[in-house]
C-alpha cells in the first residue's frame, strides 16, 4: 500500500502580500531573515521567489555561516515552505515557557502542548507558493539579517518531482533528485513529457 504524503505535500497557507511572515506576531522579539526559493506553479511553470521570515531574536547569533552545499540551519523543505532547526532556539536563549497563554481550550494538553506549538510555529514557515522545490538545480537559500548565508537546502523535490506529483494526482511523491544527478538526459526528457502531460490534463 503506498504511503500517503500527509503534511509534507499540503498546500501553503501563506498570503502573497509582501509582508514578513510571522506565525505568532507580537509574541516575542524577532529578526528578519530572507529566503530565496523556487516555486512550481499549477501549470508547471517555474518561478524564482523571495520572502522574509521572522525567526526569534538571537537565532542569527548562534546559527553559523555556511558555504554552498552545507545545510546550515535549514532542517527541511516541504511543498508548503521551510523548516528551520528548533534545537537552535535553546542556544539562542529562546524560552517558550515565557510566552505561555494558559489557554486550556486551545491547549487541553497543558503547558507541554503549548510549548510544542510555540516552538514549531517559531521555526516552521509556509512560503507564498504553489509547490516549493529545493534541488541541486534549484536550491533554497536562507540569509540572516546581515545578509550572510546561513541555510542551503537541495534535498527537497525537483521540478520533475513536483510535476510528477501534479500529473499523478498526488500518487507519485518521489523527489527525482537521483535521476537529475545520475541521468540528466533522462531527467530533461521526463521534464518535457510531464510538462506536456500536465498541460493536456488541464485542457481536458
Buried (B, 14 or more C-beta within 10 A) or exposed (E): EEEEBEEBBEEBEBEEEEEEBBBBEEBBEBBBBBBBBBBBEEEBEBEEBEBBBBBBBBBBEBBEEBEEEBBBBBBBBBBBBBBBBBEBBEEBEBEBEEBBEEEEEEBEEEBEEBBBBBBEBBBBBBBBBBBBBBBEBBBBBBBBBEEBBBBBBBBBBBBBBBBBBBBEEEEBBEBBBEBBBEEEEEBEEBBEBBBEBBEEEEEE
